[in-house]
């Protein structure tokens, strides 16, 4: 097992077999279920892991403990990939106190039966639990991204245990790419709806002296990675774009809508705009969502299908609205042979979102590009280029 610093150890497990996280997010590089161990005068375990790996997790604990028994299990987050091994833990270590807040124990009862666990220790916001040299201060983080979530801060090592915040997709045994790419996909897929709550907890921990962040998925963040992660989280929580340019999100059946999207990309580039074109049908759904939050401008190009928005585009727009998409400029390209009507429906999907500006220029393709639709795309490119 990996020693993080002093008496703190990593005792988590990689899952390389799961294909879809939460049943919807593709994870070709797997996922880590992180658990941490503080070995002091008293022993504290911070979070359990998915039940499929419960035996492996307990073996990891035994390897570090060398015959000692845990005094506490700190439950920061009750989502089953972090809590479903708790019963197995309490069966092995019945004397250990399970530490959580009031909402934690309501959920434990719902998952495992009324009165579980028998040995409970309920903590409140700001309370501290000491193990000797180390102690944990509990910082509640409701709706980041469940209501019972809390962080734990060890002042002795300046370590923040951050539950699901600052997590990312990808197993630790896999070669890590840029942290922000999979962290962004994770954040906007799972946490992105709760930007206000993320901002709130960032303010709470902003006065702490933090040398490292230990999340429940992904690597422990130190040094430059820590600085990068905090920088990105502040932007993401504020729904602020990361880069200039235009994202064109396209769903095309026979290629004509794609041709319009590519023509728009070329016209924008001629006007000095950075452009990224994504395929809503073939590209990863969570990555498409994440990219929409990277850019300040978005154009959705879609076909009318059964009198509605083509499904891939409809799912994309629904995903944005569910995640409080805001502070962006949005335009549309619609296509249809006899009844192109999806542009107004696409706009309606986003009309309840805050602080969106819709372009005045509208593009209607009837079957295939024509002089008229090219002129409309030129006008859209011109408007988007004027707006920064």
Residue frames relative to the residue before (quaternion, step in Angstrom):
aa qw qx qy qz dx dy dz
X 1.0000 0.0000 0.0000 0.0000 0.00 0.00 0.00
X 0.4848 -0.6974 0.4574 0.2634 3.56 -1.10 0.71
X 0.2992 -0.7130 0.6063 0.1859 3.54 -0.97 0.93
X 0.3055 -0.7673 0.5379 0.1689 3.57 -0.76 1.05
X 0.7157 -0.2973 0.2176 0.5933 3.56 0.84 -1.01
X 0.8433 0.0680 -0.0694 0.5286 3.57 -1.10 0.75
X 0.8114 -0.2369 0.2102 0.4912 3.57 -0.66 -1.17
X 0.5466 0.6108 -0.3986 0.4113 3.61 1.19 0.38
X 0.0778 -0.8130 0.5765 -0.0249 3.55 -0.79 1.11
X 0.3790 -0.6654 0.5914 0.2527 3.52 -1.32 0.52
X 0.0019 -0.8160 0.5771 -0.0334 3.60 -0.74 1.03
X 0.3844 0.7526 -0.4569 0.2776 3.59 1.17 0.52
X 0.3879 -0.7044 0.5616 0.1951 3.53 -1.40 -0.06
X 0.3600 -0.6955 0.5786 0.2276 3.57 -1.19 0.64
X 0.1770 -0.7380 0.6404 0.1180 3.55 -1.15 0.73
X 0.0698 -0.8255 0.5599 -0.0130 3.56 -0.40 1.28
X 0.6272 0.5615 -0.3262 0.4300 3.60 1.28 -0.01
X 0.5949 0.5831 -0.3732 0.4085 3.59 1.07 -0.62
X 0.2663 -0.7879 0.5362 0.1439 3.58 -0.82 0.98
X 0.7944 0.1660 -0.0724 0.5797 3.59 1.06 -0.75
X 0.2784 -0.7496 0.5810 0.1514 3.55 -0.68 1.10
X 0.8266 0.0295 -0.0961 0.5537 3.57 -0.83 1.05
X 0.6336 -0.5918 0.3125 0.3881 3.56 1.14 0.64
X 0.7826 0.3246 -0.1757 0.5013 3.61 1.21 0.15
X 0.7178 0.4235 -0.2585 0.4885 3.63 1.09 -0.49
X 0.3687 -0.7399 0.5201 0.2148 3.58 -0.57 1.17
X 0.0321 -0.7985 0.6011 -0.0124 3.57 -0.89 0.96
X 0.1134 -0.8415 0.5257 0.0521 3.61 0.35 1.21
X 0.7212 0.3828 -0.2408 0.5248 3.60 1.21 -0.45
X 0.5993 -0.6076 0.3518 0.3846 3.57 1.20 0.46
X 0.3230 -0.7063 0.5937 0.2107 3.53 -1.35 -0.35
X 0.2854 -0.7247 0.5891 0.2155 3.56 -1.17 0.49
X 0.2032 -0.7126 0.6544 0.1506 3.53 -1.19 0.68
X 0.1633 -0.8473 0.5023 0.0555 3.55 -0.23 1.28
X 0.0302 0.7438 -0.6669 0.0345 3.51 -1.15 0.81
X 0.1697 -0.8027 0.5687 0.0584 3.55 -1.04 0.82
X 0.2107 -0.7790 0.5858 0.0742 3.52 -1.22 0.64
X 0.1228 -0.7597 0.6353 0.0637 3.57 -0.92 0.98
X 0.1105 -0.7977 0.5926 0.0178 3.56 -0.60 1.19
X 0.1583 0.7761 -0.5748 0.2053 3.55 -0.30 1.33
X 0.7635 -0.2269 0.2100 0.5671 3.62 -1.05 -0.63
X 0.7315 0.1377 -0.1197 0.6569 3.50 1.25 -0.61
X 0.3757 -0.7353 0.5314 0.1889 3.56 -1.20 0.59
X 0.0492 -0.8006 0.5972 -0.0025 3.55 -0.87 1.00
X 0.1987 -0.7337 0.6401 0.1118 3.54 -1.02 0.92
X 0.1920 -0.7841 0.5815 0.1008 3.58 -0.90 0.94
X 0.8516 -0.0977 -0.0444 0.5131 3.51 -0.38 1.43
X 0.3229 -0.7057 0.5995 0.1960 3.50 -1.25 0.67
X 0.4322 -0.6973 0.5092 0.2602 3.60 -1.22 -0.25
X 0.7541 -0.3638 0.2901 0.4635 3.54 -1.36 -0.09
X 0.5758 -0.6438 0.3897 0.3196 3.57 -0.95 0.96
X 0.5690 0.6067 -0.3945 0.3905 3.62 1.09 -0.56
X 0.7666 0.3207 -0.1603 0.5327 3.57 1.16 -0.60
X 0.2620 0.8173 -0.4830 0.1736 3.58 1.24 0.39
X 0.6730 0.4910 -0.3086 0.4591 3.59 0.90 -0.88
X 0.6461 0.5130 -0.3203 0.4656 3.57 0.98 -0.80
X 0.6347 0.5325 -0.3180 0.4609 3.56 1.03 -0.81
X 0.6734 0.4833 -0.3017 0.4710 3.59 0.86 -0.91
X 0.6229 0.5245 -0.3400 0.4705 3.59 1.08 -0.66
X 0.6163 0.5362 -0.3376 0.4675 3.59 1.08 -0.72
X 0.6377 0.5207 -0.3204 0.4685 3.56 1.00 -0.83
X 0.6647 0.5198 -0.3047 0.4418 3.58 0.85 -0.98
X 0.6271 0.5621 -0.3369 0.4211 3.57 0.99 -0.83
X 0.7147 0.4229 -0.2505 0.4975 3.58 0.98 -0.83
X 0.6910 0.5225 -0.2899 0.4068 3.58 0.91 -0.89
X 0.1407 -0.8340 0.5227 0.1069 3.62 1.16 -0.57
X 0.8198 -0.2678 0.1036 0.4955 3.55 0.72 1.10
X 0.5866 0.5545 -0.3856 0.4469 3.60 1.18 -0.28
X 0.3143 -0.7299 0.5731 0.2002 3.55 -1.28 0.37
X 0.5232 -0.6336 0.4573 0.3401 3.59 -1.02 0.68
X 0.3555 -0.7115 0.5677 0.2122 3.54 -1.16 0.69
X 0.8084 0.1145 -0.0238 0.5770 3.57 1.11 -0.71
X 0.1178 -0.7024 0.6894 0.1319 3.48 -1.39 0.48
X 0.2096 -0.7824 0.5782 0.0980 3.57 -0.53 1.22
X 0.1366 -0.7899 0.5954 0.0531 3.59 -0.68 1.11
X 0.1369 -0.8244 0.5474 0.0438 3.57 -0.25 1.29
X 0.8053 0.0850 0.0282 0.5861 3.56 1.11 -0.73
X 0.3138 -0.8075 0.4836 0.1249 3.54 -0.82 1.09
X 0.3671 0.7065 -0.5276 0.2961 3.63 1.13 0.17
X 0.5912 -0.6573 0.3239 0.3370 3.61 -0.78 0.98
X 0.6126 0.5417 -0.3876 0.4254 3.63 1.05 -0.46
X 0.7304 0.3524 -0.2334 0.5365 3.58 1.32 -0.12
X 0.7747 0.3750 -0.1868 0.4736 3.61 1.14 -0.27
X 0.5835 0.6527 -0.3768 0.3025 3.61 1.12 -0.45
X 0.6337 0.4906 -0.3542 0.4819 3.62 1.25 0.06
X 0.3994 0.7478 -0.4670 0.2514 3.60 1.23 0.04
X 0.6333 0.5242 -0.3548 0.4452 3.60 0.92 -0.77
X 0.6421 0.5179 -0.3246 0.4627 3.57 0.93 -0.87
X 0.6329 0.5283 -0.3239 0.4642 3.59 1.03 -0.78
X 0.7031 0.4647 -0.2854 0.4563 3.60 0.81 -0.95
X 0.6045 0.5373 -0.3628 0.4629 3.60 1.12 -0.50
X 0.6983 0.4539 -0.2673 0.4847 3.58 1.03 -0.77
X 0.7964 0.1596 -0.0594 0.5803 3.57 1.05 -0.83
X 0.0653 -0.8621 0.5014 0.0333 3.61 0.51 1.16
X 0.6427 0.5311 -0.3342 0.4395 3.61 1.15 -0.42
X 0.5476 0.6277 -0.4047 0.3774 3.59 1.17 -0.36
X 0.3659 -0.7050 0.5625 0.2295 3.55 -1.08 0.76
X 0.2888 -0.7279 0.5977 0.1718 3.54 -1.01 0.89
X 0.1795 -0.8190 0.5437 0.0378 3.54 -0.56 1.26
X 0.2370 0.7500 -0.5919 0.1757 3.54 -0.87 1.00
X 0.5085 -0.6007 0.4837 0.3829 3.55 -1.25 -0.33
X 0.7647 -0.3809 0.2377 0.4623 3.55 -1.28 0.09
X 0.6837 0.4789 -0.2953 0.4648 3.59 0.92 -0.87
X 0.5642 0.5938 -0.3790 0.4307 3.58 1.13 -0.60
X 0.7363 0.4416 -0.2485 0.4485 3.55 0.77 -1.03
X 0.5491 0.5582 -0.4033 0.4735 3.60 1.18 -0.37
X 0.6958 0.4674 -0.2754 0.4707 3.59 0.89 -0.94
X 0.6078 0.5399 -0.3608 0.4570 3.60 1.01 -0.70
X 0.6531 0.5062 -0.3111 0.4695 3.58 1.00 -0.77
X 0.6463 0.5147 -0.3194 0.4641 3.56 1.04 -0.75
X 0.7084 0.4535 -0.2695 0.4688 3.60 0.95 -0.81
X 0.8377 0.2425 -0.0728 0.4840 3.57 0.83 -0.98
X 0.6613 -0.4952 0.3151 0.4670 3.61 1.21 -0.04
X 0.6403 -0.5580 0.3747 0.3718 3.54 -1.16 0.73
X 0.8078 0.2847 -0.2188 0.4674 3.54 -1.04 0.85
X 0.5730 0.5714 -0.3975 0.4326 3.59 1.25 -0.03
X 0.5972 -0.2986 -0.7434 0.0387 1.51 -1.78 1.79
X 0.6262 -0.5551 0.3880 0.3862 3.56 -1.22 0.38
X 0.7593 0.3516 -0.1736 0.5193 3.56 1.02 -0.83
X 0.0901 0.8355 -0.5274 0.1252 3.58 0.24 1.31
X 0.0423 -0.7454 0.6628 0.0570 3.53 -1.25 0.60
X 0.1588 -0.8097 0.5623 0.0544 3.56 -0.35 1.28
X 0.1271 -0.7906 0.5969 0.0503 3.57 -0.91 0.96
X 0.3242 -0.7275 0.5746 0.1884 3.52 -1.31 0.46
X 0.7146 -0.4333 0.3426 0.4292 3.53 -1.34 0.30
X 0.8397 0.2095 -0.1696 0.4714 3.56 -0.92 1.00
X 0.5182 0.6376 -0.4277 0.3769 3.61 1.20 -0.19
X 0.2650 -0.7613 0.5780 0.1270 3.54 -1.24 0.58
X 0.1387 -0.7609 0.6302 0.0683 3.54 -1.11 0.80
X 0.2065 -0.8177 0.5317 0.0774 3.58 -0.61 1.17
X 0.1882 -0.7791 0.5913 0.0890 3.54 -1.13 0.80
X 0.7133 -0.2877 0.2327 0.5952 3.59 1.31 -0.08
X 0.8100 -0.0022 0.0515 0.5842 3.56 -0.39 -1.21
X 0.7402 0.3679 -0.1945 0.5281 3.54 1.06 -0.79
X 0.0284 0.7612 -0.6477 -0.0144 3.53 -1.25 0.51
X 0.2843 -0.7472 0.5749 0.1741 3.55 -1.21 0.49
X 0.1888 -0.7338 0.6444 0.1035 3.51 -1.02 0.96
X 0.2975 -0.7923 0.5141 0.1398 3.57 -0.75 1.05
X 0.0958 -0.7887 0.6069 -0.0186 3.53 -0.79 1.17
X 0.2952 -0.7860 0.5140 0.1756 3.57 -0.34 1.19
X 0.0732 -0.7920 0.6060 -0.0080 3.55 -1.05 0.92
X 0.0169 -0.8493 0.5275 0.0095 3.61 0.70 1.05
X 0.8432 0.1314 -0.1694 0.4930 3.52 -1.09 0.97
X 0.5723 0.4796 -0.4441 0.4951 3.54 1.04 0.85
X 0.4475 -0.6458 -0.5729 0.2333 1.59 0.95 2.27
X 0.6075 0.4583 -0.3653 0.5362 3.58 1.33 0.50
X 0.6313 -0.6016 0.3296 0.3618 3.64 -1.08 0.54
X 0.7000 0.4869 -0.2750 0.4442 3.62 1.12 -0.53
X 0.4290 0.7543 -0.4364 0.2379 3.60 1.27 -0.25
X 0.0602 0.7648 -0.6413 0.0140 3.52 -1.14 0.74
X 0.3588 -0.6813 0.5948 0.2310 3.52 -1.28 0.57
X 0.1965 -0.7492 0.6166 0.1412 3.56 -1.32 0.29
X 0.1303 -0.8112 0.5691 0.0336 3.58 -0.87 0.98
X 0.1835 -0.7663 0.6109 0.0763 3.55 -0.86 1.08
X 0.3102 -0.7885 0.5044 0.1664 3.59 -0.32 1.24
X 0.5960 0.6015 -0.3708 0.3815 3.61 1.05 -0.69
X 0.7913 0.2316 -0.1212 0.5527 3.59 1.01 -0.79
X 0.3796 -0.7421 0.4645 0.2990 3.58 1.34 0.02
X 0.3928 0.7086 -0.4685 0.3524 3.53 1.01 1.01
X 0.1671 -0.7659 0.6151 0.0839 3.56 -0.91 0.99
X 0.1841 -0.7426 0.6364 0.0988 3.57 -0.77 1.09
X 0.1570 -0.8905 0.4270 -0.0118 3.51 -0.20 1.41
X 0.4664 -0.6744 0.4516 0.3518 3.62 1.19 0.35
X 0.8154 -0.2285 0.1567 0.5083 3.64 -0.92 -0.83
X 0.5221 0.6272 -0.4260 0.3906 3.61 1.18 -0.30
X 0.8180 0.2004 -0.2075 0.4976 3.56 -1.13 0.81
X 0.4546 0.6786 -0.4565 0.3529 3.58 1.21 0.45
X 0.1238 -0.7729 0.6164 0.0864 3.53 -1.35 0.12
X 0.5404 -0.5648 0.5037 0.3678 3.52 -1.36 0.25
X 0.6210 0.5538 -0.4150 0.3681 3.55 -1.27 0.45
X 0.4080 -0.7022 0.5340 0.2351 3.55 -0.89 1.00
X 0.5590 -0.6287 0.4271 0.3313 3.57 -1.09 0.68
X 0.6347 0.5378 -0.3306 0.4457 3.58 1.18 -0.51
X 0.6051 0.5362 -0.3542 0.4700 3.58 1.28 -0.18
X 0.5612 -0.5913 0.4535 0.3602 3.55 -1.14 0.64
X 0.3612 -0.7722 0.4865 0.1911 3.56 -0.64 1.14
X 0.3060 -0.7058 0.6118 0.1840 3.51 -1.10 0.87
X 0.7580 -0.2771 0.2363 0.5411 3.60 -1.12 -0.46
X 0.5166 -0.6690 0.4348 0.3107 3.57 -0.72 1.08
X 0.7045 0.5192 -0.2937 0.3845 3.56 0.78 -1.02
X 0.5925 0.5957 -0.3876 0.3794 3.63 1.06 -0.56
X 0.7549 0.3484 -0.2113 0.5139 3.59 0.74 -0.99
X 0.5921 0.5482 -0.3697 0.4606 3.59 1.18 -0.45
X 0.6295 0.5203 -0.3307 0.4729 3.59 1.05 -0.75
X 0.6571 0.5060 -0.3122 0.4634 3.59 0.87 -0.91
X 0.6461 0.5062 -0.3012 0.4854 3.57 1.06 -0.82
X 0.6793 0.5127 -0.3081 0.4253 3.58 0.78 -1.02
X 0.7564 0.3895 -0.2420 0.4664 3.59 0.62 -1.07
X 0.6096 0.5418 -0.3633 0.4504 3.59 1.13 -0.43
X 0.8234 0.2859 -0.0910 0.4817 3.56 0.85 -1.02
X 0.7992 0.3003 -0.1333 0.5033 3.59 0.83 -0.97
X 0.5078 0.7451 -0.3772 0.2114 3.56 1.17 -0.70
X 0.5766 0.5921 -0.3827 0.4129 3.62 1.07 -0.56
X 0.7661 0.4210 -0.1725 0.4541 3.54 1.06 -0.82
X 0.0785 0.8423 -0.5267 0.0836 3.56 0.93 0.91
X 0.6470 0.5272 -0.3287 0.4421 3.60 0.93 -0.85
X 0.6728 0.4874 -0.2954 0.4718 3.57 0.99 -0.82
X 0.6189 0.5246 -0.3421 0.4741 3.59 1.07 -0.69
X 0.6281 0.5224 -0.3318 0.4717 3.59 0.97 -0.82
X 0.6493 0.5421 -0.3135 0.4317 3.56 0.97 -0.86
X 0.7148 0.4279 -0.2719 0.4817 3.57 0.84 -0.90
X 0.5800 0.5536 -0.3838 0.4582 3.61 1.14 -0.49
X 0.6266 0.5146 -0.3340 0.4806 3.59 1.07 -0.68
X 0.6315 0.5485 -0.3316 0.4364 3.59 1.00 -0.82
X 0.7703 0.3603 -0.1932 0.4894 3.58 0.87 -0.94
X 0.4489 0.7385 -0.4251 0.2690 3.57 1.29 -0.19
X 0.6943 0.4664 -0.2787 0.4720 3.60 1.12 -0.59
X 0.5513 0.6228 -0.3964 0.3887 3.60 1.24 -0.15
X 0.4044 -0.6628 0.5723 0.2639 3.54 -1.22 0.59
X 0.0224 0.8410 -0.5340 0.0835 3.58 -0.14 1.32
X 0.1794 -0.7870 0.5845 0.0818 3.56 -0.81 1.06
X 0.8034 0.0294 0.0020 0.5948 3.56 1.17 -0.53
X 0.2120 -0.7345 0.6298 0.1378 3.52 -1.28 0.57
X 0.1413 -0.7918 0.5930 0.0377 3.55 -0.84 1.07
X 0.1040 -0.8277 0.5505 0.0337 3.62 -0.13 1.26
X 0.5903 -0.5901 0.4248 0.3507 3.55 -1.33 0.08
X 0.7382 0.1749 -0.1873 0.6240 3.58 1.30 0.01
X 0.7840 0.3314 -0.2240 0.4747 3.57 -1.02 0.73
X 0.7119 -0.5009 0.3044 0.3868 3.55 -1.32 0.14
X 0.5406 -0.5316 0.5260 0.3855 3.51 -1.37 0.27
X 0.2818 -0.7923 0.5293 0.1124 3.57 -0.84 1.07
X 0.0929 0.7799 -0.6090 0.1101 3.55 -0.76 1.13
X 0.8268 0.2648 -0.1547 0.4716 3.55 -1.30 0.27
X 0.8478 -0.0682 0.0834 0.5193 3.55 -0.92 -0.98
X 0.6272 0.5351 -0.3431 0.4501 3.60 1.02 -0.75
X 0.6331 0.5252 -0.3295 0.4635 3.57 1.02 -0.77
X 0.6540 0.5113 -0.3068 0.4655 3.58 0.91 -0.92
X 0.6530 0.5158 -0.3041 0.4637 3.58 0.96 -0.91
X 0.6721 0.5133 -0.3017 0.4402 3.57 0.88 -0.95
X 0.6685 0.4867 -0.3081 0.4704 3.60 0.87 -0.88
X 0.6141 0.5486 -0.3358 0.4574 3.59 1.03 -0.81
X 0.6966 0.4643 -0.2791 0.4705 3.59 0.83 -0.96
X 0.6539 0.5240 -0.3325 0.4328 3.60 0.89 -0.82
X 0.6258 0.5242 -0.3456 0.4628 3.59 1.02 -0.70
X 0.6538 0.4920 -0.3107 0.4836 3.60 0.99 -0.80
X 0.6856 0.4996 -0.2964 0.4387 3.55 0.80 -1.01
X 0.6625 0.5114 -0.3110 0.4504 3.58 0.92 -0.87
X 0.7042 0.4312 -0.2535 0.5040 3.59 1.15 -0.63
X 0.3935 -0.7315 0.4557 0.3199 3.60 1.33 -0.04
X 0.3544 0.7441 -0.4893 0.2851 3.56 1.12 0.68
X 0.4987 -0.6457 0.4756 0.3290 3.63 -0.94 0.79
X 0.4096 -0.7186 0.5146 0.2257 3.55 -1.18 0.63
X 0.8125 0.1049 -0.0055 0.5734 3.56 1.06 -0.70
X 0.5224 -0.6119 0.4785 0.3517 3.59 -1.16 0.46
X 0.5631 0.6372 -0.4346 0.2967 3.55 -1.28 0.28
X 0.4653 -0.6612 0.5313 0.2529 3.50 -1.42 -0.09
X 0.2124 -0.7299 0.6355 0.1352 3.54 -1.02 0.88
X 0.1217 -0.7623 0.6324 0.0640 3.57 -0.88 1.00
X 0.1025 -0.8018 0.5887 0.0067 3.55 -0.55 1.23
X 0.0508 -0.8556 0.5115 -0.0608 3.54 -0.35 1.30
X 0.0023 -0.7410 0.6701 0.0427 3.54 -1.18 0.69
X 0.0331 0.8218 -0.5592 0.1042 3.56 -0.50 1.22
X 0.3583 -0.7482 0.5213 0.2001 3.57 -0.94 0.88
X 0.8329 0.1469 -0.0454 0.5316 3.58 0.65 -1.10
X 0.6774 -0.5322 0.2761 0.4262 3.56 1.26 0.16
X 0.5632 0.6275 -0.3985 0.3610 3.60 1.16 -0.34
X 0.6434 0.4960 -0.3246 0.4844 3.59 1.03 -0.75
X 0.6141 0.5360 -0.3348 0.4727 3.57 1.06 -0.73
X 0.6308 0.5342 -0.3346 0.4525 3.58 0.98 -0.81
X 0.6468 0.5080 -0.3161 0.4729 3.58 1.03 -0.77
X 0.6474 0.5155 -0.3170 0.4632 3.57 1.00 -0.81
X 0.6651 0.4934 -0.3021 0.4721 3.58 0.98 -0.83
X 0.6168 0.5255 -0.3465 0.4726 3.60 1.07 -0.67
X 0.6341 0.5147 -0.3295 0.4738 3.59 0.99 -0.80
X 0.6363 0.5345 -0.3349 0.4442 3.59 0.92 -0.88
X 0.6633 0.5067 -0.3036 0.4595 3.58 0.94 -0.90
X 0.6716 0.4950 -0.3031 0.4605 3.59 0.96 -0.83
X 0.6364 0.5156 -0.3259 0.4722 3.58 1.05 -0.69
X 0.6571 0.5093 -0.3122 0.4597 3.58 0.95 -0.86
X 0.6058 0.5490 -0.3486 0.4584 3.60 1.08 -0.68
X 0.7182 0.4185 -0.2340 0.5043 3.54 1.16 -0.64
X 0.6287 -0.6022 0.3116 0.3807 3.57 1.23 0.43
X 0.4915 0.6643 -0.4313 0.3621 3.59 1.21 0.31
X 0.4029 -0.6455 0.5863 0.2780 3.55 -1.17 0.67
X 0.0670 -0.8185 0.5704 -0.0148 3.59 -0.84 0.97
X 0.0317 -0.7471 0.6620 0.0515 3.54 -1.17 0.70
X 0.1569 -0.7864 0.5947 0.0575 3.57 -0.85 1.04
X 0.0468 -0.8001 0.5981 0.0010 3.57 -0.77 1.04
X 0.3710 -0.7111 0.5645 0.1951 3.52 -1.25 0.65
X 0.3195 -0.7946 0.4855 0.1755 3.58 -0.30 1.24
X 0.6292 0.5331 -0.3383 0.4533 3.59 1.19 -0.39
X 0.8184 0.3051 -0.1207 0.4718 3.57 0.81 -1.01
X 0.6521 0.5113 -0.3282 0.4534 3.57 1.07 -0.60
X 0.6464 -0.5360 0.3821 0.3858 3.55 -1.22 0.57
X 0.5149 -0.6834 0.4297 0.2886 3.56 -0.78 1.09
X 0.6869 0.4828 -0.2941 0.4567 3.60 0.83 -0.93
X 0.6297 0.5184 -0.3345 0.4722 3.58 1.09 -0.66
X 0.6160 0.5337 -0.3453 0.4652 3.60 1.04 -0.71
X 0.6367 0.5137 -0.3234 0.4754 3.58 0.96 -0.84
X 0.6721 0.5085 -0.3008 0.4464 3.58 0.85 -0.98
X 0.6605 0.5103 -0.3116 0.4541 3.58 0.96 -0.84
X 0.6098 0.5601 -0.3581 0.4315 3.59 1.05 -0.65
X 0.6855 0.4544 -0.2811 0.4946 3.58 1.13 -0.61
X 0.5617 0.6011 -0.3922 0.4115 3.61 1.20 -0.25
X 0.7814 0.3607 -0.1525 0.4859 3.55 0.94 -0.97
X 0.4804 -0.6797 0.4682 0.2967 3.61 -1.12 0.55
X 0.7660 0.2795 -0.1500 0.5592 3.59 1.23 -0.37
X 0.0745 -0.7947 0.6024 -0.0095 3.53 -1.04 0.87
X 0.0402 -0.7408 0.6689 0.0470 3.53 -1.14 0.79
X 0.1539 -0.7717 0.6127 0.0726 3.56 -0.83 1.03
X 0.1053 -0.7872 0.6075 0.0137 3.55 -0.74 1.16
X 0.1482 0.8152 -0.5360 0.1621 3.58 -0.50 1.17
X 0.4493 -0.6687 0.5386 0.2466 3.50 -1.35 0.45
X 0.4454 -0.6211 0.5634 0.3139 3.54 -1.17 0.57
X 0.0063 0.8082 -0.5837 0.0781 3.58 -0.79 1.04
X 0.8219 -0.0648 -0.0168 0.5658 3.58 -0.52 1.19
X 0.6762 -0.5057 0.2844 0.4541 3.55 1.05 0.79
X 0.6748 0.4400 -0.2688 0.5280 3.56 1.31 0.19
X 0.6508 -0.4534 0.4088 0.4514 3.56 -1.35 -0.20
X 0.5530 -0.5906 0.4585 0.3676 3.59 -0.99 0.78
X 0.6103 -0.6411 0.3063 0.3504 3.63 -0.74 1.06
X 0.6554 0.5182 -0.3422 0.4299 3.62 0.84 -0.85
X 0.6719 0.4736 -0.2938 0.4877 3.59 0.99 -0.80
X 0.6294 0.5349 -0.3386 0.4506 3.58 0.99 -0.78
X 0.6637 0.5003 -0.3044 0.4654 3.60 0.93 -0.87
X 0.6265 0.5419 -0.3229 0.4578 3.55 1.06 -0.80
X 0.6954 0.4690 -0.2763 0.4692 3.58 0.81 -0.97
X 0.6144 0.5305 -0.3418 0.4736 3.58 1.05 -0.72
X 0.6503 0.5258 -0.3076 0.4539 3.56 0.99 -0.87
X 0.6427 0.5088 -0.3231 0.4729 3.58 1.02 -0.76
X 0.6721 0.5012 -0.3057 0.4512 3.57 0.84 -0.95
X 0.6464 0.5271 -0.3169 0.4515 3.59 0.98 -0.80
X 0.7336 0.4036 -0.2139 0.5032 3.59 1.18 -0.58
X 0.5326 -0.6798 0.3798 0.3315 3.56 1.21 0.58
X 0.0579 0.8178 -0.5643 0.0967 3.57 0.87 0.96
X 0.1820 0.7987 -0.5448 0.1795 3.58 -0.74 1.04
X 0.7929 0.3129 -0.2513 0.4586 3.53 -1.42 0.22
X 0.5605 0.5788 -0.3946 0.4418 3.57 0.94 0.91
X 0.3456 -0.6631 0.6103 0.2615 3.53 -1.39 0.26
X 0.0820 -0.8278 0.5545 -0.0235 3.58 -0.76 1.07
X 0.0130 -0.7770 0.6294 -0.0019 3.53 -1.05 0.89
X 0.2664 -0.7778 0.5550 0.1267 3.58 -1.27 0.36
X 0.1167 -0.7129 0.6831 0.1076 3.49 -1.34 0.56
X 0.0593 -0.8012 0.5949 0.0255 3.58 -0.74 1.03
X 0.1376 -0.7748 0.6133 0.0682 3.53 -1.20 0.66
X 0.2219 0.7552 -0.6021 0.1338 3.53 -1.18 0.62
X 0.4609 -0.7002 0.4731 0.2711 3.56 -1.04 0.73
X 0.8287 0.1105 -0.0556 0.5459 3.60 0.85 -0.88
X 0.8146 0.0930 -0.0541 0.5700 3.63 1.13 -0.39
X 0.0132 0.8120 -0.5827 0.0316 3.61 0.34 1.17
X 0.1298 0.8309 -0.5208 0.1464 3.58 -0.19 1.30
X 0.5086 0.7159 -0.4004 0.2618 3.60 1.21 -0.13
X 0.5167 0.6564 -0.4349 0.3361 3.65 1.12 -0.37
X 0.6897 0.4572 -0.2968 0.4767 3.59 0.85 -0.91
X 0.6318 0.5217 -0.3373 0.4635 3.58 1.12 -0.60
X 0.6251 0.5223 -0.3390 0.4706 3.57 1.07 -0.72
X 0.6484 0.5085 -0.3223 0.4660 3.56 0.96 -0.85
X 0.6367 0.5439 -0.3297 0.4360 3.57 0.96 -0.83
X 0.5949 0.5807 -0.3571 0.4259 3.59 1.11 -0.65
X 0.7769 0.3485 -0.1584 0.4999 3.57 1.10 -0.73
X 0.4703 0.7285 -0.4273 0.2560 3.59 1.20 -0.19
X 0.6576 0.4892 -0.3243 0.4723 3.61 1.14 -0.38
X 0.5203 0.6238 -0.4243 0.4001 3.59 1.25 -0.10
X 0.4749 -0.6938 0.4738 0.2619 3.56 -1.09 0.73
X 0.8810 0.1569 -0.0699 0.4408 3.50 -1.35 0.50
X 0.4214 0.6526 -0.5121 0.3665 3.57 0.92 0.94
X 0.1791 -0.7419 0.6358 0.1146 3.55 -1.15 0.73
X 0.2081 -0.7772 0.5839 0.1082 3.59 -0.74 1.07
X 0.5091 -0.6638 0.4538 0.3071 3.56 -0.95 0.87
X 0.4868 -0.6339 0.5136 0.3122 3.54 -1.21 0.56
X 0.6435 0.5173 -0.3236 0.4622 3.58 1.02 -0.76
X 0.0831 -0.7885 0.6093 0.0132 3.56 -0.92 0.97
X 0.1902 -0.7838 0.5849 0.0861 3.56 -1.06 0.78
X 0.0124 -0.7734 0.6333 -0.0256 3.55 -0.85 1.06
X 0.1208 -0.7691 0.6259 0.0470 3.57 -0.67 1.15
X 0.1553 -0.7620 0.6199 0.1043 3.55 -0.85 0.96
X 0.8397 -0.1009 -0.0276 0.5328 3.51 -0.24 1.43
X 0.7946 -0.1372 0.1433 0.5738 3.60 0.49 -1.17
X 0.6741 -0.4921 0.3626 0.4147 3.55 -1.27 0.38
X 0.0454 -0.7726 0.6333 -0.0001 3.54 -1.08 0.82
X 0.6962 -0.4232 0.3357 0.4729 3.57 -1.26 0.02
X 0.6414 0.5342 -0.3236 0.4455 3.57 1.01 -0.81
X 0.7151 0.4423 -0.2794 0.4636 3.60 0.78 -0.96
X 0.6018 0.5355 -0.3637 0.4678 3.59 1.10 -0.58
X 0.6398 0.5160 -0.3245 0.4680 3.59 1.00 -0.78
X 0.6449 0.5085 -0.3177 0.4740 3.57 1.04 -0.74
X 0.6379 0.5039 -0.3253 0.4831 3.59 1.05 -0.72
X 0.6049 0.5427 -0.3522 0.4642 3.59 1.04 -0.74
X 0.6660 0.4999 -0.3031 0.4633 3.58 0.93 -0.87
X 0.6369 0.5168 -0.3252 0.4707 3.58 1.04 -0.76
X 0.6437 0.5189 -0.3151 0.4659 3.58 0.96 -0.86
X 0.6488 0.5183 -0.3144 0.4599 3.57 0.99 -0.85
X 0.6678 0.4978 -0.3077 0.4599 3.60 0.90 -0.87
X 0.6688 0.4960 -0.3038 0.4630 3.59 0.90 -0.89
X 0.6561 0.5093 -0.3083 0.4639 3.59 1.06 -0.70
X 0.6286 0.5304 -0.3373 0.4581 3.59 1.11 -0.61
X 0.7028 0.4714 -0.2590 0.4656 3.56 1.05 -0.78
X 0.7959 -0.3265 0.1589 0.4844 3.58 0.64 1.11
